[in-house]
Amino acid sequence: PELLCALFYSNIFLDTTVGHSNTYAKRRLPPEKYEPINRVDLLRFLAIYYYMGVVRLPDKTDYWRTGTMWPSHAPMKEMSRDRFLYIWRNLH
């Protein structure tokens, strides 16, 4: 999924967004909670974000639920729920 997103965003945009997001997270979080993101993380995040716009569920965390009641969502296998939420909170 990230390859499709890579077609629409320039490397300059991705690198700038990654840099600003990492700076924002580093200032905002204690050192033990800071986890820098990279270009691949951002592309996967964007692919999942677009997927969420097409396949609507009540809550962001529902996409990672498992069990007989919930369908499996292939893009979510590319990134953990916690990593997605970390990027969501620190995207800048």
C-alpha positions as CSV (number, residue, x, y, z in Angstrom):
1,P,0.0,0.0,0.0
2,E,2.8,2.4,0.7
3,L,4.0,2.1,-2.9
4,L,0.7,3.6,-4.2
5,C,1.0,6.5,-1.8
6,A,4.6,7.1,-2.9
7,L,3.3,7.9,-6.4
8,F,1.4,10.9,-5.1
9,Y,3.9,12.5,-2.7
10,S,7.3,13.9,-3.4
11,N,10.3,12.8,-1.4
12,I,10.7,16.5,-0.3
13,F,7.2,16.5,1.2
14,L,7.7,13.2,2.9
15,D,11.1,14.1,4.3
16,T,9.8,17.5,5.5
17,T,6.8,15.9,7.2
18,V,8.9,13.2,8.8
19,G,11.4,15.8,10.1
20,H,8.7,18.1,11.5
21,S,6.8,15.2,13.1
22,N,10.0,13.9,14.7
23,T,10.9,17.3,16.0
24,Y,7.4,17.8,17.4
25,A,7.4,14.4,19.1
26,K,10.9,14.9,20.6
27,R,9.8,18.2,22.2
28,R,6.5,16.8,23.4
29,L,7.4,13.4,24.7
30,P,9.7,12.1,27.4
31,P,12.9,10.6,25.9
32,E,11.8,7.0,26.8
33,K,8.6,7.4,24.7
34,Y,10.2,9.1,21.7
35,E,10.3,6.8,18.6
36,P,11.4,8.5,15.4
37,I,9.4,7.8,12.3
38,N,10.8,7.4,8.8
39,R,9.5,7.8,5.2
40,V,8.2,4.2,5.1
41,D,6.3,4.7,8.3
42,L,4.7,7.8,6.9
43,L,3.8,6.1,3.6
44,R,2.2,3.2,5.5
45,F,0.4,5.6,7.8
46,L,-1.1,7.5,4.8
47,A,-2.1,4.3,3.1
48,I,-4.0,3.2,6.2
49,Y,-5.5,6.6,6.6
50,Y,-6.9,6.5,3.0
51,Y,-8.1,2.9,3.6
52,M,-10.0,4.2,6.6
53,G,-11.7,6.8,4.4
54,V,-13.0,4.0,2.1
55,V,-13.8,1.3,4.7
56,R,-15.7,3.1,7.4
57,L,-15.7,1.8,11.0
58,P,-16.9,3.6,14.2
59,D,-13.4,3.9,15.8
60,K,-9.8,4.0,14.5
61,T,-8.9,1.1,16.8
62,D,-11.6,-1.1,15.3
63,Y,-9.5,-1.8,12.2
64,W,-7.0,-3.8,14.3
65,R,-9.6,-5.9,16.1
66,T,-9.6,-9.6,15.6
67,G,-12.2,-12.2,16.1
68,T,-15.1,-13.8,14.3
69,M,-17.2,-10.6,14.5
70,W,-14.6,-8.4,12.9
71,P,-13.2,-8.8,9.3
72,S,-9.5,-8.8,8.7
73,H,-8.1,-5.6,7.2
74,A,-5.0,-6.3,5.1
75,P,-3.4,-2.8,5.3
76,M,-3.4,-3.0,9.1
77,K,-0.9,-5.9,9.0
78,E,1.7,-3.4,7.8
79,M,1.6,-1.3,11.0
80,S,0.6,-1.9,14.6
81,R,-2.3,0.0,16.1
82,D,0.0,1.6,18.6
83,R,2.5,2.8,16.0
84,F,-0.4,4.2,13.9
85,L,-1.8,6.1,16.9
86,Y,1.7,7.3,17.8
87,I,2.1,8.8,14.3
88,W,-1.5,10.1,14.4
89,R,-0.7,12.1,17.6
90,N,2.6,13.4,16.4
91,L,2.1,14.2,12.8
92,H,3.0,17.7,12.3
